[in-house]
Amino acid sequence: MNEFELIRTHFQRDPLDPSVVLGVGDDAAIVSQLSDYETVISVDSVVAGRHVPQICPPDGFAARLLGRGLSDLAAMGADPKYVLLSLTLPTFEPGWVDHFADRFHKLCVRFGLDLVGGDTSRGPLSAHITVIGHVPKGSAISRSGLRSGDDLWVFGSDLGGARAYLDVLDGLESNHEVWAERYWRPEPQLVAGLSLRGMASAMIDISDGLCQDLFHLLDNSVGSATVKLQSNLIPFCDDLVDRFGLEKALEYALTGGDDYCLLASIPPGLEVPGCGRRIGMVVKGESARILLDGKPLPSKWQLGWDHSR
Amino acid sequence: MNEFELIRTHFQRDPLDPSVVLGVGDDAAIVSQLSDYETVISVDSVVAGRHVPQICPPDGFAARLLGRGLSDLAAMGADPKYVLLSLTLPTFEPGWVDHFADRFHKLCVRFGLDLVGGDTSRGPLSAHITVIGHVPKGSAISRSGLRSGDDLWVFGSDLGGARAYLDVLDGLESNHEVWAERYWRPEPQLVAGLSLRGMASAMIDISDGLCQDLFHLLDNSVGSATVKLQSNLIPFCDDLVDRFGLEKALEYALTGGDDYCLLASIPPGLEVPGCGRRIGMVVKGESARILLDGKPLPSKWQLGWDHSR
């Protein structure tokens, strides 16, 4: 099967949305966008041997790829519309591609996403997606705007499970379904993202670890600010405290990457959607930018995940 | 230098166009599009060891990447607006990244393109770009619409030079500046593309070889059609005939990939832009779909370049 047949068989589908004027199969796709809306765009990659193990399940590869990309749209409060996929495969294994494409399309249907562009080549396994969404003009939520007085909230799954799963991969822990689920099938918090338009003062998705992503919000705060986190409010993933003890569980929940929850600052007194959990508050800037139960973060914590390492 | 510093230093620039509401540096970019326009989108990749040699010059890598991507917009008659880059680097060599980013930004400025999204990771060298352009509603030129009676034209550089350069890389030929230029710095035919709106009945860019790309136009023709090519009208790249003889030069010009000219069918009697060269005509379908000087294409020709091979 050559490139054209592969694209035709696995990646060409009838568009879901009438805004797709021309889909996969020409030099480029054409989409027609609503006036009074702005376009929100992000690019993400999953490289085998780097973001995921060298050999990995095709459905997990697809789910993590789309989860990661859509989480960026969720963090802007955007509605997903289109996706473009550039896939590099070491060999053409029909079974692997079948399963990958199957999961990819199922998730596209679930999230109302049209695949409008594809590129395939031979090479070390990696996939790169561009996700495109939209928001009513002026209503996107950026990383800028956190200010003292706000509360700090997380939306979506509990924290630290994806990080704990790396210990399973390293053979340090026995298999654990929930952690594997968090790692391979991250759930982009699109509904929560939409519901926070006009409410969150700033928002980011937790991809590099809660504290590291929080630093990005603090870097863009209005005036100097310090965040006070409360350990008793942190929503831990299943069995994290039992297996590792509270101290290590906190480290995993606050510094482990790949949770893909949303982290938002919200002025007090607003009616926050039910899936949100308040984990702390923002005060005027002090010497430390993040305090945990009133103390600076432990210096031995490896803060966050640097994808370029 | 970690991922964030790398992006900040090398890939964050002030937007050129006021339509960029929010550029690189947040979860996603926000752009505001004109009403009465449609958005044109394409994704492309350059994988080292596959599309280019394993070790390759950073400025050539950047120029070929953007040339390849923008050529898809040219082939739709679209105006380029935005680009997103996902870059995978085996190691962080400041000199290499400097040169790559420098050439990338210079070309962005030249083509009026804003870099609105970036992702970097460690891994085998590859780059994936999504290019986004626009056209007044309904004016994009697709691959569908070629019909008998049309003339067949190429726009842009001469043909076969990029293919001949592969012989230089393989050590079969001595260095040749023009061929190297065609390979490393393909010129996307954006101006020609724009000028063909409302004129070309169908268009494609020559990335996989003239004949193979012509088959895509024939696959989407209105009614059955055969293209009659005339070898005396083919614009050969410098020295192709002298070095290889006419027969081999024709093979390179008609089947070699990576020329990134435009191939368009145009009804007769129109005033075609000066940079165009007529290379044949479309007649009612015969048993062969392409005839060269009245004969079927030589069966020994390896037709086109399959990027998934």
Interface residues (C-beta under 8 A of the other chain):
Chain A: M1 N2 E3 F4 L6 V21 L22 G25 D26 D27 A28 A29 I30 V31 S32 Q33 S35 E38 T39 V40 I41 S42 V43 D44 S45 V47 G49 R50 H51 D72 L73 A75 M76 A78 Y82 L84 L85 S86 T88 L89 F92 V116 G117 G118 D119 T120 S121 R122 G123 P124 S126 H128 T130 V131 I132 G133 V135 K137 A140 S142 R143 S144 M203 I204 D205 D306 H307 S308 R309
Chain B: M1 N2 E3 F4 L6 V21 L22 D26 D27 A28 A29 I30 V31 S32 Q33 S35 E38 T39 V40 I41 S42 V43 D44 S45 V47 G49 R50 H51 D72 L73 A75 M76 A78 Y82 L84 L85 S86 T88 L89 F92 V116 G117 G118 D119 T120 S121 R122 G123 P124 S126 H128 T130 V131 I132 G133 V135 K137 A140 S142 R143 S144 M203 I204 D205 D306 H307 S308 R309
